[in-house]
C-alpha cells in the first residue's frame, strides 16, 4: 500500500492541497497591500467574490482528504482511478474559483483606486500548480498496477 509510487504522489498532492489554504492566493497593491486568501473575502466586494473564496476554501481540503483516502483504496483500483479523475476535476474547480475571486477583487480595486492597481499571484497559486501532474502520475501508477494484476490473473 505505502510502498507504491502512486501513494507518494497522492500524499504529495494532499500536502499541496492542504498547504494552499495557508498561503495567499493573490497579492494586490493599490494604496496598500491587499491579500487574497481562502475564507478572507475583501470587504465590500461583490458576492461572487466571497462565494468563490469560500468554495475554494472548501474544495482545497476536500481534494486533500480525498487524496489521502484514495491511498488506502489500493485493493479497488477502478475506484482509485475514478477518484483520481474526480480529484483532477476538483483541482480545476479550485483553481478556477480562486482565479474568479482574484478577477472580481481586481475589478473592485480598479473601481476603488483607479487603473494603477498592481497584482501578482501568491504562493497559494503556485502550490496548486503541480497537483494535476501528481494526479496524472498516480493515475498512471494505478493503470500499471491494473495491467500487472490482469497479467498475473491470466497465468
LOMISE-78742 format. One record per residue: residue in one letter; x, y, z of N, C-alpha, C in turn. Coordinates in Angstrom, 1 decimal. Example, Ala and Ser with C-alpha at 12.3 -4.5 7.8 and 13.67 -1.06 7.14 Angstrom:
<atoms>
res,n.x,n.y,n.z,ca.x,ca.y,ca.z,c.x,c.y,c.z
A,13.2,-5.7,7.8,12.3,-4.5,7.8,13.2,-3.3,7.8;
S,12.8,-2.2,7.1,13.7,-1.1,7.1,12.9,0.0,7.9;
</atoms>
This chain:
<atoms>
res,n.x,n.y,n.z,ca.x,ca.y,ca.z,c.x,c.y,c.z
X,0.8,-1.2,0.0,0.0,0.0,0.0,0.9,1.2,0.0;
X,1.7,1.4,1.0,2.5,2.6,1.1,3.8,2.5,0.3;
X,4.1,1.3,-0.2,5.4,1.1,-1.0,5.1,1.5,-2.4;
X,3.9,1.7,-2.8,3.6,2.0,-4.2,3.9,3.5,-4.5;
X,4.4,3.7,-5.7,4.8,5.1,-6.0,3.6,6.0,-6.1;
X,2.5,5.5,-6.5,1.3,6.4,-6.6,0.8,6.9,-5.2;
X,1.1,6.1,-4.2,0.8,6.6,-2.8,1.6,7.8,-2.5;
X,2.9,7.8,-2.9,3.7,9.0,-2.7,3.1,10.2,-3.4;
X,2.8,10.0,-4.7,2.2,11.1,-5.5,0.9,11.6,-4.9;
X,0.1,10.7,-4.4,-1.2,11.2,-3.8,-0.9,11.9,-2.5;
X,0.0,11.4,-1.7,0.3,12.1,-0.4,0.9,13.5,-0.7;
X,1.8,13.6,-1.7,2.3,14.9,-2.0,1.2,15.9,-2.5;
X,0.3,15.4,-3.3,-0.8,16.2,-3.8,-1.7,16.6,-2.6;
X,-1.9,15.7,-1.7,-2.7,16.1,-0.5,-2.0,17.2,0.3;
X,-0.7,17.1,0.5,0.0,18.1,1.2,-0.1,19.4,0.5;
X,0.0,19.4,-0.8,-0.1,20.7,-1.6,-1.5,21.3,-1.5;
X,-2.5,20.4,-1.5,-3.9,20.9,-1.4,-4.1,21.5,0.0;
X,-3.6,20.8,1.0,-3.9,21.4,2.3,-3.0,22.7,2.6;
X,-1.8,22.7,2.0,-1.0,23.9,2.3,-1.4,25.1,1.5;
X,-2.2,24.9,0.4,-2.6,26.0,-0.4,-3.6,26.9,0.4;
X,-4.2,26.3,1.4,-5.2,27.1,2.2,-4.5,28.1,3.1;
X,-3.2,27.9,3.4,-2.5,28.7,4.3,-1.6,29.8,3.7;
X,-1.5,29.7,2.4,-0.7,30.7,1.7,-1.6,31.7,0.9;
X,-1.2,32.9,0.7,-2.0,33.9,0.0,-2.1,33.4,-1.5;
X,-3.3,33.5,-2.1,-3.5,33.1,-3.5,-3.1,34.2,-4.4;
X,-3.4,35.5,-4.1,-3.1,36.6,-5.0,-2.7,37.8,-4.1;
X,-1.8,38.7,-4.6,-1.5,39.9,-4.0,-1.9,41.1,-4.8;
X,-2.3,42.1,-4.2,-2.7,43.4,-4.8,-2.1,44.5,-4.1;
X,-1.6,45.5,-4.9,-1.1,46.7,-4.3,-1.8,47.9,-5.0;
X,-2.5,48.7,-4.1,-3.2,49.9,-4.6,-2.6,51.0,-3.7;
X,-3.3,51.4,-2.7,-2.8,52.3,-1.7,-2.1,51.6,-0.6;
X,-2.3,50.3,-0.4,-1.6,49.4,0.5,-1.7,48.0,-0.1;
X,-1.2,47.1,0.7,-1.1,45.7,0.2,-2.4,45.0,0.6;
X,-3.0,44.3,-0.4,-4.2,43.5,-0.1,-3.9,42.1,-0.5;
X,-4.3,41.2,0.3,-4.0,39.8,0.1,-5.3,39.0,-0.1;
X,-5.3,38.1,-1.1,-6.5,37.3,-1.4,-6.1,35.9,-0.8;
X,-6.9,35.4,0.1,-6.6,34.1,0.8,-8.0,33.4,1.1;
X,-7.9,32.1,1.2,-9.2,31.3,1.4,-9.8,31.9,2.7;
X,-11.2,31.9,2.7,-12.0,32.4,3.8,-11.8,33.8,4.2;
X,-11.1,34.6,3.5,-11.0,36.0,3.8,-11.4,36.9,2.7;
X,-12.7,37.1,2.5,-13.2,37.9,1.4,-12.8,39.4,1.6;
X,-12.7,40.1,0.5,-12.5,41.5,0.6,-13.7,42.3,1.0;
X,-13.7,43.1,2.0,-14.9,43.8,2.4,-15.4,44.7,1.3;
X,-16.7,44.6,1.1,-17.4,45.5,0.1,-17.3,44.9,-1.3;
X,-16.7,43.7,-1.5,-16.6,43.1,-2.8,-18.0,42.5,-3.2;
X,-18.2,42.2,-4.5,-19.4,41.6,-4.9,-19.6,40.2,-4.3;
X,-20.8,39.7,-4.1,-21.0,38.4,-3.5,-20.3,37.2,-4.2;
X,-20.1,37.4,-5.6,-19.5,36.3,-6.3,-18.0,36.1,-5.8;
X,-17.4,37.2,-5.4,-16.0,37.2,-4.9,-16.0,36.3,-3.6;
X,-16.9,36.6,-2.7,-16.9,35.9,-1.5,-17.3,34.4,-1.7;
X,-18.3,34.2,-2.5,-18.7,32.8,-2.8,-17.5,32.0,-3.4;
X,-16.8,32.6,-4.3,-15.6,31.9,-5.0,-14.6,31.6,-3.9;
X,-14.3,32.5,-3.0,-13.3,32.3,-2.0,-13.7,31.2,-1.0;
X,-15.0,31.2,-0.6,-15.4,30.1,0.3,-15.4,28.8,-0.5;
X,-15.8,28.7,-1.7,-15.8,27.5,-2.5,-14.4,27.0,-2.6;
X,-13.4,27.9,-2.9,-12.0,27.5,-3.0,-11.5,26.9,-1.6;
X,-12.0,27.6,-0.6,-11.6,27.1,0.8,-12.2,25.8,1.1;
X,-13.3,25.4,0.5,-13.9,24.1,0.8,-13.3,23.0,-0.1;
X,-13.0,23.4,-1.4,-12.5,22.4,-2.3,-11.1,22.0,-2.1;
X,-10.3,22.9,-1.6,-8.9,22.5,-1.3,-8.7,21.4,-0.3;
X,-9.4,21.5,0.9,-9.2,20.4,1.9,-10.0,19.2,1.4;
X,-11.0,19.3,0.6,-11.7,18.2,0.1,-10.8,17.4,-0.9;
X,-10.1,18.1,-1.7,-9.1,17.4,-2.6,-8.1,16.7,-1.8;
X,-7.5,17.3,-0.7,-6.5,16.7,0.1,-7.0,15.5,0.8;
X,-8.2,15.6,1.4,-8.8,14.5,2.1,-9.1,13.3,1.2;
X,-9.6,13.6,0.0,-9.9,12.6,-1.0,-8.6,11.9,-1.5;
X,-7.5,12.7,-1.6,-6.2,12.1,-2.0,-5.7,11.1,-0.9;
X,-5.8,11.5,0.4,-5.4,10.6,1.5,-6.3,9.4,1.5;
X,-7.6,9.5,1.3,-8.5,8.4,1.3,-8.2,7.4,0.2;
X,-7.8,8.0,-1.0,-7.5,7.2,-2.2,-6.3,6.3,-2.0;
X,-5.3,6.7,-1.1,-4.2,5.9,-0.9,-4.6,4.6,-0.3;
X,-5.6,4.6,0.6,-6.0,3.3,1.3,-6.9,2.5,0.5;
X,-7.3,2.9,-0.7,-8.2,2.1,-1.6,-7.4,1.3,-2.6;
X,-6.2,0.9,-2.2,-5.3,0.2,-3.2,-5.8,-1.1,-3.7;
X,-6.8,-1.8,-3.0,-7.3,-3.0,-3.4,-8.4,-2.8,-4.5;
X,-9.0,-1.7,-4.6,-10.0,-1.4,-5.6,-9.5,-0.4,-6.6;
X,-8.7,-0.8,-7.6,-8.0,0.0,-8.5,-9.0,0.8,-9.4;
X,-10.1,0.3,-9.7,-11.0,1.0,-10.6,-11.6,2.2,-9.8;
X,-11.9,2.0,-8.5,-12.4,3.1,-7.7,-11.3,4.2,-7.5;
X,-10.1,3.7,-7.3,-8.9,4.6,-7.2,-8.8,5.5,-8.4;
X,-8.9,4.9,-9.6,-8.8,5.6,-10.8,-9.9,6.7,-11.0;
X,-11.1,6.3,-10.6,-12.2,7.2,-10.7,-12.0,8.4,-9.7;
X,-11.5,8.1,-8.5,-11.3,9.1,-7.5,-10.2,10.1,-7.9;
X,-9.2,9.5,-8.6,-8.1,10.4,-9.1,-8.6,11.3,-10.2;
X,-9.5,10.8,-11.1,-10.1,11.7,-12.1,-11.0,12.7,-11.4;
X,-11.7,12.4,-10.3,-12.5,13.3,-9.6,-11.6,14.4,-8.9;
X,-10.5,14.0,-8.4,-9.6,15.0,-7.8,-9.0,16.0,-8.9;
X,-8.8,15.5,-10.1,-8.4,16.4,-11.2,-9.5,17.4,-11.4;
X,-10.7,17.0,-11.5,-11.9,17.9,-11.6,-12.0,18.9,-10.5;
X,-11.8,18.4,-9.2,-11.8,19.3,-8.1,-10.7,20.3,-8.1;
X,-9.5,19.9,-8.6,-8.4,20.8,-8.8,-8.8,21.9,-9.8;
X,-9.4,21.6,-10.9,-9.8,22.6,-11.9,-10.8,23.5,-11.3;
X,-11.8,23.0,-10.5,-12.8,23.8,-9.8,-12.1,24.7,-8.8;
X,-11.1,24.2,-8.1,-10.4,25.0,-7.1,-9.6,26.2,-7.7;
X,-8.9,25.9,-8.8,-8.1,26.9,-9.4,-9.0,27.9,-10.1;
X,-10.1,27.5,-10.7,-11.0,28.4,-11.4,-11.7,29.3,-10.4;
X,-12.1,28.7,-9.3,-12.8,29.6,-8.3,-11.8,30.6,-7.7;
X,-10.6,30.2,-7.5,-9.6,31.2,-7.0,-9.3,32.3,-8.0;
X,-9.2,31.9,-9.2,-9.0,32.9,-10.3,-10.2,33.8,-10.4;
X,-11.4,33.3,-10.3,-12.6,34.1,-10.3,-12.6,35.1,-9.2;
X,-12.3,34.6,-8.0,-12.2,35.6,-6.9,-11.2,36.6,-7.1;
X,-10.0,36.2,-7.6,-9.0,37.2,-7.9,-9.4,38.2,-9.0;
X,-10.1,37.8,-10.0,-10.6,38.7,-11.0,-11.6,39.7,-10.4;
X,-12.6,39.2,-9.6,-13.6,40.2,-9.1,-13.0,41.1,-8.1;
X,-11.9,40.7,-7.3,-11.3,41.6,-6.4,-10.5,42.6,-7.2;
X,-9.8,42.2,-8.3,-9.1,43.1,-9.1,-10.1,44.2,-9.7;
X,-11.2,43.7,-10.2,-12.2,44.6,-10.7,-12.7,45.6,-9.6;
X,-12.9,45.2,-8.4,-13.3,46.0,-7.3,-12.3,47.0,-7.0;
X,-11.0,46.6,-6.9,-9.9,47.5,-6.6,-9.7,48.6,-7.7;
X,-9.9,48.2,-8.9,-9.7,49.1,-10.0,-10.8,50.2,-9.9;
X,-12.0,49.8,-9.6,-13.1,50.7,-9.4,-12.9,51.7,-8.2;
X,-12.2,51.2,-7.2,-12.0,52.0,-6.0,-10.8,52.9,-6.1;
X,-9.7,52.3,-6.7,-8.4,53.1,-6.7,-7.9,53.5,-8.1;
X,-8.6,53.2,-9.1,-8.2,53.5,-10.4,-7.3,52.4,-11.1;
X,-6.8,52.7,-12.3,-6.1,51.7,-13.1,-4.7,51.3,-12.6;
X,-4.2,52.0,-11.6,-2.8,51.8,-11.2,-2.7,50.7,-10.1;
X,-3.6,49.8,-10.1,-3.6,48.6,-9.2,-2.6,47.6,-9.7;
X,-1.6,47.2,-8.9,-0.7,46.1,-9.4,-1.1,44.8,-8.7;
X,-1.0,43.7,-9.4,-1.4,42.4,-8.8,-0.4,41.3,-9.3;
X,-0.3,40.3,-8.4,0.6,39.2,-8.8,0.1,38.0,-8.0;
X,0.4,36.8,-8.6,0.0,35.6,-7.9,0.8,35.3,-6.7;
X,0.2,34.7,-5.7,1.0,34.4,-4.5,1.3,32.9,-4.4;
X,1.9,32.5,-3.3,2.4,31.2,-3.1,1.2,30.1,-3.1;
X,0.0,30.5,-2.7,-1.1,29.6,-2.7,-1.5,29.2,-4.1;
X,-1.2,30.1,-5.1,-1.5,29.7,-6.5,-0.4,28.8,-7.0;
X,0.8,29.1,-6.7,1.9,28.2,-7.2,2.0,26.9,-6.5;
X,1.5,26.8,-5.3,1.4,25.5,-4.6,0.4,24.5,-5.3;
X,-0.6,25.1,-5.9,-1.6,24.3,-6.6,-1.2,23.7,-8.0;
X,-0.2,24.4,-8.6,0.2,24.1,-10.0,0.6,22.6,-10.2;
X,1.5,22.1,-9.3,1.9,20.7,-9.5,0.9,19.6,-9.3;
X,-0.2,19.9,-8.7,-1.3,18.9,-8.4,-1.7,18.1,-9.5;
X,-2.1,18.6,-10.7,-2.6,17.8,-11.8,-1.5,16.8,-12.3;
X,-0.2,17.2,-12.3,0.9,16.3,-12.7,1.0,15.2,-11.7;
X,0.9,15.4,-10.4,0.9,14.4,-9.4,-0.3,13.4,-9.6;
X,-1.5,14.0,-9.8,-2.6,13.1,-10.0,-2.5,12.3,-11.3;
X,-1.9,12.8,-12.3,-1.7,12.1,-13.6,-0.7,11.0,-13.4;
X,0.4,11.3,-12.6,1.4,10.2,-12.3,0.8,9.1,-11.5;
X,-0.1,9.5,-10.5,-0.7,8.5,-9.7,-1.7,7.6,-10.5;
X,-2.4,8.3,-11.4,-3.3,7.5,-12.3,-2.5,6.5,-13.2;
X,-1.3,7.0,-13.7,-0.5,6.1,-14.5,0.0,4.9,-13.7;
X,0.3,5.1,-12.4,0.7,4.0,-11.5,-0.4,3.0,-11.2;
X,-1.6,3.5,-11.1,-2.8,2.7,-10.9,-3.0,1.8,-12.1;
X,-2.9,2.4,-13.3,-3.1,1.7,-14.5,-2.0,0.6,-14.7;
X,-0.8,0.9,-14.3,0.3,0.0,-14.4,0.0,-1.2,-13.4;
X,-0.5,-0.9,-12.2,-0.9,-2.0,-11.3,-2.0,-2.9,-11.9;
X,-2.9,-2.2,-12.5,-4.0,-3.0,-13.1,-3.5,-3.9,-14.2;
X,-2.6,-3.4,-15.0,-2.0,-4.3,-16.1,-1.3,-5.5,-15.5;
X,-0.5,-5.2,-14.4,0.2,-6.3,-13.7,-0.7,-7.3,-13.1;
X,-1.8,-6.8,-12.5,-2.8,-7.7,-11.9,-3.5,-8.6,-12.9;
X,-3.9,-7.9,-14.0,-4.6,-8.7,-15.1,-3.7,-9.7,-15.7;
X,-2.4,-9.4,-15.9,-1.4,-10.3,-16.5,-1.2,-11.5,-15.5;
X,-1.2,-11.2,-14.3,-1.0,-12.2,-13.2,-2.2,-13.2,-13.2;
X,-3.4,-12.6,-13.4,-4.6,-13.5,-13.4,-4.6,-14.4,-14.6;
X,-4.0,-14.0,-15.7,-4.0,-14.9,-16.9,-3.1,-16.1,-16.7;
X,-2.1,-16.0,-15.9,-1.2,-17.1,-15.7,-1.9,-18.1,-14.9;
</atoms>
